Structure formats: structure tokens, C-alpha cells
Amino acid sequence: MDQDEKMELYLRGYEEGQKEAWSSAKYMISRYDGWDLKSRIESKLGTLYQAVKSKRVELRDDPSPLVIEKDEDLDPLEADVKSDIPLMKGESLLFFEDRPEDSFKKFLELVSEDRMGLIISRDAPDKLIKRTDFPHDTSFIWLSKSSGKDFSHIEQNTFTISPTNLQKLSSQVGNFLKNSDEGVIFITGLPSMVNYLGFNKMQEFISWVLDRVSERDGFMICSLPEKSIKQKKLGILKAEFDKVA
């Protein structure tokens, strides 16, 4: 790693740290004052070591934030082709992309038509909300073994579920589809599920979700870096989906 890359990683971490710190400060100031505010800030400072320790574990599980991705010149017409793929009720679409960009466009397009959305991701909800404005009735499932992160400052419904807890994850997905009309499910956490569960269990979960989506006239979108799964398994996964981009 050269000097510029080291500086870029440092500045990225510095920026994320500043955003999280000020977001936390804004949340506490809006709810507390005086001695109560002072004591809560001191308490927060006292738990910094534990927060850094948790972040270290999180990065070991998902080291993608440590990779510096260089911008590439893309043909805007070509970029729009993937997100323009039409979907009928009950259908599913799998995107192969290094980062969930075209898939996000498709998800936002579908929920913009008064449909409820559910995002299942390894990225924490507050991190996703910083990037994109989501409708108020969008729900988030954070695939993480961490249980101490506070999302009370987020307007949308948020849930933290371990990627190994398929029973709880399936229950939450099932409830969402029962309570939404043509609900849209968006999953970007497949590599993490493969790491924790193995390919076969991940595939079984996806197959189960696809069946529920079809039954409820919903929509299913998945984003997956092609290199994250062995080539022999890709054909099996592709066959589960109605369309592949």
C-alpha cells in the first residue's frame, strides 16, 4: 500500500468517525440537557474502547471498507440498462456488481410506486441512510452479531439479526411480506451469509424467500459481487432467480 492509499484510508476512517460522533451528539442534545447530558457524554467516552473493539470484530467479518475502489469511467447509457430491466409481480432479479448501485436504483424505483421496502444488509442502517433518502416506511435488517448499537434516532424500522439466526430472519421477512402490499425485498448481505452459514444454507434461505415473494406478489432484488462466490456455485444461484443482470 502506497502513501496515498494509506492517507485515503485514514481520511475515510476520520470522516466516518466524525459523522458518527456528531450524529450521536445531535441525538443526545435533542433529548437531554444539563447534568444528564454531561453524564451521558462521559459515559459514551468511557465506552470508546469497547466500540473500537467491536468495530475491529466487524471489520474482520467484513473487510470491504478497507478496500479502496477506484472510480471507473462508465458509459451512462450502459449503466442504465441493468436498472431498467422490467419486473412483474412475484419476480426476482439478481445483480452481479462490485457495489450495490444498479440494484439500489431498481429498489428505489419499485418503492417509489407506493410499495413498502425491506433492506437486508451487512451495512448498518444509519450508514445506508447517509447515502440515500429512503421512504419512511422502508425497514432495515442489519446482519450483525452486534446487539449494542442504538438506532432510536432513525425514523425507519430497524432490526439487528445475526446472519446465523435463520429462524429469526425468516420470521421477520415473513411478517414483512404479510403486512405489505407487493412488498420489495432487497438483499446485499449474501457473502456474509455464505461465510457464516455456507453456500447450501444460504441458497435454501434465498429459495424460501423467493417462494414467499411469489406467493405474496412481491419483488425480490439481490446484489452480489461475482467474485465472492465460487464459479461452480454461481450457476446454481442464478437458476433460483427469474432474471439476472
N, C-alpha and C positions, 0 to 999 in steps of 0.2 A: 504494500500500500504506500503510495507516494504522499508527499506533504499536503498536496491539495485535497486528496481524498480524506486524509486524517482531519484536516480542517473542516471539510464538509460534514463529516460525521459528528464532529464536536459541535458545530453550529446547529446541526439538526437536533441534537440532544438538548442543547441550550434553549432552542426555540420551543421544543415540546415541553421542557421543564418550566419555562416562563408562562406558557399558555395554561398549563395545569395549575401552577401556583396562583396565578391571577384569577383563574376560574374559581378555584377553591376560596380565595379571599373574597371575591364578589359574592359567592354563595353565603359565606359566614356573615359578612357585613349586612346582607339583606335580612338576616334572621336574628342576629344577636347584637348586643351593644354593651358598653361599659366593661365591668369586671368579667362578665360571662364571655364576651368576645375575646378579651385578653387571655383568659384561661384556656379557651378552645384553641387559640392560635399557638399558645405554648405547648398544648397537648399535641397539636399537629406537628410542631417542630420536633417534639420528643419522639415521634414515630417515624421520622425520616429514614433512619437506619433500616427499619423493618420494611419501609416502602421500597427502598433501593434493593434490599434483599429479594423482595417479591418480584421486582422488575427484572432482576438477574435471572430468576427461575423462568419468568415469562419469555425472556429473550432466548433462553436455551431451548424452550419448547418451540418457539417460532422466531428464528433469526433473520427473517426477511427485512425488518427495519434496519439491519446492519449492512444491507446491500445498497450500494449507490447505483441507481439506474440512470443511465444517460439518455437524454431526450433524443428521439429519432424523428427525422422529417417524414411525416406520413401524408399520403395523398388524402385530403379531406373527403373526397368522393368515395375512396376505398374505405375510409373509417366509418362512413355512414352505412355501408352495405350491411354489415353484421347486425347493427341495431335496428335495421329496417325489416328484418325477417318477420313476416306475419305469424301470429299465433292465434289459434282458435281456442275456445273454452275447453279446459281439460287437457291442454297440450303442455309439453315441456321443451325447454331449449337449453342446450349445453354449450357454453362458450369456452373455447380454448384461447386463453390470453394470459400474458405475464402478470398483468394487473387488471382488476375488475373495472374496466372502463366502458366498453360497449355493452356489457351486461348491465351495468348501472343505468345506462341510458335506456335500455329496454325496460328495466324495472320501473324507473321513474315515468316512462311513457305509459305503462299499464296502470300504475296507481294514480296517475293524473286524471284518469277516467272514473273517478269516484270509487275506486276499489281500495280495500284495505291491504296493507303490505306487512310481511314479516321477513326480517333480515336475520339470517343465522351466520355469524362471522367470528373469526378469531380476533378481529379488531374490536376494541371496546366501543360501545355506543357513542360515548362523548367524542371519541376520535372520529367516528364516521360523520357525526353531526357537524363537526367543524369543517368538513369538506363539502357537504351538500345539505341543502334545505329539504327536509323530508316532511311530508304531510303529518299533521298532529296525530292521526290515528295509525301511523306506522309503529310496529312493535319490533323490538330487538332482542335477540338471544345471543349473549356473549358466550362463546365456547371457551371456558376457562375453569381451572380448578381453584382459582382465587375466589374468595367469598367476601372479602373485606372492602371492596370498592363501593363507594356511595354514589348512586345515580339519582338521588332525590331531586337534584337540580334540573333534571331532564324532563321535559313535558311528556315525551312519549313513554309508553310502557316498556320496561326493560327487565330482562331476566338473565341471571348468570347460571349456566348449567355446565357441568363437567362434560367434556367430549366423550367420556366413558359411560355416562349415565344415559343410555339409550331409552330407558323406560320413561324417565322424566322428560327427555327431549321429545320423544314420540307423543307423550301426553299433551305437551304444550302445543305441538304442531296440530294435533287432532282437534284441540279446543279452538285454536285459531280458525281452522277451516270450517268448523261447525258454526262459529259465530260471525263469519264473514260471508258476504255475497261475492262470488267469483274472486276469492282472496288470492293474492300473489305472494308466493314464497320465493325468496332469493337466498341462495346458499353460496358462500365463498370459503367456508371452512373445511372443505373436503380433505386437503392434505393433512390437516391436523387430526381429523378423524381416522385417516389411514394410519398415521403414526401411533395413535393411541389404541386403535381397535383392530387394525389390519384391514386389508382391502375387502375381504369377503363380508365382514360385518358392516362396513361402510356401504357396500353395494346393497346389502339386504335392507338397510335403513332407507337408502335412496329409493329402492324399489317399492317399499312400503309407502313412502311419502307420495310417490308418483301415482300409486293406486288411489290414495285418498284424494289427491288433487283431481284425478279423473272423475271420481265419484261425485265430487262437490262442484264440478265445472270451474275449477280454479286454474291457476297458472303456476308453472314451476320454472325458475331460471337458476342455473348453476354456472359458476365461473371457476375455471381450473387451469393452472399453469400446466401445459402439456408435459413438461419435463418432470413434474412432481410425481408421476405415476409411471411404472414400467410399461414399455410399449405393448407387451403381451396382454396387459390388463385394460388398455385403452379401448380395444375393440369390444370388450365385454361391457364397459361402461357406456360407450356410445350407443350400443344396442338398446339400452334402457330408455333413451330419450327419443322423443318424436322428431326433433330437429337438432342439428349440430352446426355450430358456426366456428 
